[in-house]
Amino acid sequence: MLCAIVLLSLTTLVLGLSPSVLEVSVKAAASTVVSVDDIVIGAVVYNPTDKDIRVIARNNILDTSSTRSFTVRNATSGIVFFTGVRAVYDLSADGIYMTIPAGGYVAVNHTHIGALYDFESSGTGTFTFAPITLFQGGPDDPPEVVDVPPVKVEVTHEVERRNPYPRLAGCSDTSKSQVIQDSFISLEEIAYNVLYDYFQSEESEQMMTYFSGGDTFNEDRNATVMFIVSLMASLNSNTIS
C-alpha cells in the first residue's frame, strides 16, 4: 500500500511539469525512518512527447536490481560507499532497454536500498539520495542527463550493514551453503594473489595483456581494476552466513 501511495503521488507531480525530452521525479515514502530497511524511494520517468522513447534501463534510476541507482551522502560524514553490484552490460542486448510510451510514464519503487550501501560506517542521521538519471537510447547515442533534486531521509536507529544477497543467507541446504562459503573464501584468496603477484608493476605482462585497454597502459582503467580486485581481496565471507 505504501509503495502504491508513493507512485500515485509521484505520477500526479510529474504530469504537471513542463514538456522536455524526459522528465524525472523522485520521492521518499517517508522522510524519517527507524531502519535502513524502511527506506523506500519511488521514481517516475515521464515522456511528454508524441513518440515512444527507448532507453537503457540499467545502472540508473529505472534499475531496481542490486546495481547503483543513487549517489548517497550523509549530512556529516559525506559519501556513503556503494556495496552492491557493479555491472557492465552489452549495450546491444535488447533486454537492457525499456520503452517509455508517448505521453506516458514508467514508475518504479526502490525498496532494497538499505542492503546496497554502507550506512553502518556513516552512522545514523540524515542521508541525501541523488538519483542517477543518465539515459541513453543506444550504444552510439549521446546520453541524456536529467537534472533532478535529491531527496533526504533521516534514519534514527538501525544502520547495521545488511546482506545484499538474502537468497544466500537463506540457503537451508547445508552442503550448498558450504559451497557458497568456500567459493567466497576462494575468491578472496585468488583476488589477493592477483593483487600482489600480478599487478605489482604497471608494465607487467599480465597487466598489459588483460587490463591495458589497448597497446599502452591506461591509468584510469588500471585504477578501476585495482579498486575492484582490492574489494574482492577483502570480502568478508561472514556477510553471507
C-alpha positions as CSV (number, residue, x, y, z in Angstrom):
1,M,0.0,0.0,0.0
2,L,2.9,2.4,0.9
3,C,4.5,1.8,-2.5
4,A,1.3,2.5,-4.3
5,I,0.8,5.8,-2.5
6,V,4.3,6.8,-3.4
7,L,3.8,6.1,-7.1
8,L,0.4,7.8,-7.2
9,S,1.7,11.0,-5.6
10,L,4.7,11.0,-8.0
11,T,2.6,10.5,-11.0
12,T,0.4,13.5,-10.1
13,L,3.5,15.6,-9.6
14,V,5.3,14.6,-12.9
15,L,2.3,15.1,-15.1
16,G,2.2,18.7,-14.2
17,L,5.7,19.5,-15.3
18,S,6.5,21.5,-18.5
19,P,7.4,19.4,-21.6
20,S,11.0,18.3,-22.2
21,V,12.8,15.2,-23.6
22,L,12.3,13.2,-20.4
23,E,11.1,14.3,-17.0
24,V,12.0,12.5,-13.8
25,S,10.7,12.9,-10.3
26,V,11.7,11.0,-7.1
27,K,10.1,10.9,-3.7
28,A,10.8,9.1,-0.5
29,A,7.9,7.2,1.1
30,A,8.9,8.7,4.5
31,S,11.3,11.5,5.4
32,T,12.2,9.8,8.7
33,V,12.6,6.0,9.2
34,V,13.8,3.8,12.1
35,S,15.8,1.4,10.0
36,V,17.6,1.4,6.6
37,D,15.3,-1.4,5.7
38,D,12.4,1.1,5.7
39,I,14.0,3.4,3.1
40,V,11.7,3.3,0.0
41,I,12.1,5.8,-2.9
42,G,9.8,5.9,-5.8
43,A,10.6,7.3,-9.2
44,V,8.6,8.3,-12.3
45,V,10.2,8.8,-15.7
46,Y,7.7,10.7,-17.9
47,N,7.8,11.0,-21.7
48,P,5.8,14.1,-22.8
49,T,6.5,13.7,-26.5
50,D,4.3,12.1,-29.1
51,K,6.8,9.3,-29.8
52,D,7.9,6.3,-27.8
53,I,11.4,6.7,-26.3
54,R,13.6,3.6,-25.8
55,V,16.3,3.9,-23.3
56,I,18.9,1.8,-21.5
57,A,17.3,0.9,-18.1
58,R,20.4,-0.3,-16.3
59,N,22.7,1.4,-13.8
60,N,20.2,4.3,-13.5
61,I,17.0,5.3,-11.7
62,L,15.0,2.8,-13.8
63,D,17.0,-0.1,-12.5
64,T,15.6,-1.8,-9.4
65,S,18.2,-4.6,-9.2
66,S,21.2,-4.5,-7.0
67,T,23.1,-2.0,-9.1
68,R,23.6,1.6,-8.2
69,S,20.6,3.9,-8.8
70,F,21.6,6.7,-6.4
71,T,24.6,8.6,-5.1
72,V,24.1,8.6,-1.3
73,R,25.7,11.1,1.1
74,N,25.5,11.6,4.8
75,A,25.0,15.1,6.2
76,T,28.1,14.8,8.4
77,S,30.3,12.1,7.1
78,G,30.0,12.6,3.3
79,I,29.7,9.9,0.6
80,V,28.2,6.6,1.5
81,F,30.0,3.7,-0.1
82,F,28.0,1.6,-2.6
83,T,28.3,-2.1,-1.7
84,G,26.0,-3.7,-4.4
85,V,26.7,-5.0,-7.9
86,R,28.8,-3.0,-10.3
87,A,27.6,-4.4,-13.6
88,V,28.8,-3.8,-17.2
89,Y,26.2,-4.7,-19.9
90,D,26.3,-5.5,-23.5
91,L,24.6,-2.4,-25.0
92,S,23.4,-4.3,-28.0
93,A,21.3,-6.6,-25.9
94,D,17.5,-5.9,-26.1
95,G,16.9,-7.0,-22.5
96,I,18.6,-3.9,-21.0
97,Y,16.3,-1.5,-22.8
98,M,12.9,-0.1,-21.7
99,T,10.4,1.8,-23.8
100,I,8.7,4.8,-22.2
101,P,5.4,5.3,-24.2
102,A,4.5,8.6,-25.9
103,G,2.6,10.8,-23.4
104,G,3.1,8.1,-20.7
105,Y,5.5,7.2,-17.9
106,V,7.3,4.4,-16.2
107,A,7.1,4.2,-12.4
108,V,9.4,2.1,-10.2
109,N,10.0,1.7,-6.5
110,H,13.4,1.2,-4.9
111,T,12.8,-1.0,-1.8
112,H,16.2,-2.6,-1.1
113,I,18.4,0.5,-0.8
114,G,19.4,-0.4,2.8
115,A,21.3,-3.5,1.6
116,L,23.2,-1.7,-1.1
117,Y,25.1,1.0,0.8
118,D,27.4,1.0,3.8
119,F,25.2,3.1,6.1
120,E,26.8,1.5,9.1
121,S,30.1,3.4,8.6
122,S,28.2,6.7,8.5
123,G,26.0,6.0,11.5
124,T,22.5,7.4,12.0
125,G,21.5,10.7,10.6
126,T,20.1,12.4,7.5
127,F,21.0,10.9,4.1
128,T,20.7,12.5,0.7
129,F,19.8,10.4,-2.2
130,A,20.7,11.8,-5.7
131,P,19.1,9.7,-8.4
132,I,21.3,8.6,-11.3
133,T,19.4,10.0,-14.3
134,L,21.7,9.3,-17.2
135,F,19.6,7.9,-20.1
136,Q,20.9,6.6,-23.5
137,G,19.0,5.4,-26.5
138,G,21.7,3.1,-27.7
139,P,25.5,2.4,-27.8
140,D,26.1,5.3,-30.3
141,D,23.5,7.7,-29.0
142,P,24.5,10.7,-26.8
143,P,23.5,10.3,-23.1
144,E,20.6,12.4,-21.7
145,V,21.1,13.6,-18.2
146,V,18.1,14.9,-16.4
147,D,18.6,17.3,-13.5
148,V,16.6,16.1,-10.6
149,P,16.8,17.4,-7.0
150,P,17.9,14.8,-4.4
151,V,15.6,13.5,-1.6
152,K,16.5,13.3,2.1
153,V,15.7,10.6,4.5
154,E,16.6,10.6,8.2
155,V,17.5,7.2,9.7
156,T,17.1,7.3,13.5
157,H,18.3,3.9,14.7
158,E,19.2,0.7,12.7
159,V,22.0,1.2,10.2
160,E,23.9,-2.1,10.6
161,R,25.2,-3.5,7.3
162,R,22.7,-5.7,5.5
163,N,23.3,-8.7,3.3
164,P,22.7,-7.6,-0.3
165,Y,22.2,-11.3,-1.3
166,P,19.5,-12.6,1.0
167,R,19.0,-15.8,-1.0
168,L,22.4,-16.9,0.0
169,A,21.8,-16.2,3.7
170,G,18.5,-18.2,3.4
171,C,20.0,-21.3,2.0
172,S,18.7,-24.2,4.1
173,D,20.8,-26.9,2.3
174,T,24.0,-27.2,4.4
175,S,26.1,-28.7,1.7
176,K,25.1,-26.0,-0.8
177,S,25.6,-23.3,1.8
178,Q,29.1,-24.6,2.4
179,V,29.9,-24.5,-1.3
180,I,28.9,-20.8,-1.3
181,Q,31.1,-20.1,1.7
182,D,34.0,-21.9,0.2
183,S,33.6,-20.1,-3.1
184,F,33.8,-16.7,-1.4
185,I,36.9,-17.7,0.5
186,S,38.5,-19.0,-2.7
187,L,37.6,-15.7,-4.4
188,E,39.3,-13.7,-1.7
189,E,42.5,-15.8,-2.0
190,I,42.6,-15.6,-5.8
191,A,42.0,-11.8,-5.7
192,Y,44.7,-11.4,-3.1
193,N,47.2,-13.3,-5.2
194,V,46.2,-11.3,-8.3
195,L,46.6,-8.0,-6.4
196,Y,50.1,-8.7,-5.1
197,D,51.6,-11.1,-7.6
198,Y,50.4,-9.8,-10.9
199,F,49.8,-6.1,-10.5
200,Q,53.0,-5.0,-8.8
201,S,54.2,-3.5,-12.0
202,E,52.2,-1.4,-14.4
203,E,54.3,-2.8,-17.2
204,S,53.9,-6.4,-16.2
205,E,52.9,-8.8,-19.0
206,Q,49.7,-9.8,-17.2
207,M,48.6,-6.1,-16.7
208,M,49.4,-5.2,-20.3
209,T,47.7,-8.3,-21.7
210,Y,44.5,-8.1,-19.8
211,F,44.0,-4.6,-18.4
212,S,45.8,-2.1,-20.6
213,G,42.7,-1.3,-22.7
214,G,44.9,-1.1,-25.8
215,D,48.6,-1.2,-26.7
216,T,49.5,1.3,-24.0
217,F,49.0,1.4,-20.3
218,N,45.7,3.1,-19.3
219,E,45.9,4.7,-15.9
220,D,42.1,5.1,-15.4
221,R,41.4,1.5,-16.3
222,N,44.2,0.4,-14.0
223,A,42.8,2.3,-11.1
224,T,39.4,0.8,-11.7
225,V,40.7,-2.7,-11.9
226,M,42.9,-2.4,-8.8
227,F,39.9,-1.0,-6.9
228,I,37.6,-3.9,-7.8
229,V,40.3,-6.5,-7.1
230,S,41.1,-4.9,-3.8
231,L,37.4,-5.1,-2.8
232,M,37.3,-8.8,-3.8
233,A,40.5,-9.5,-1.8
234,S,38.9,-8.0,1.3
235,L,35.5,-9.6,1.1
236,N,34.0,-10.6,4.4
237,S,32.5,-14.0,3.9
238,N,30.6,-13.7,7.1
239,T,28.2,-11.3,5.4
240,I,26.6,-14.3,3.6
241,S,26.5,-16.7,6.5
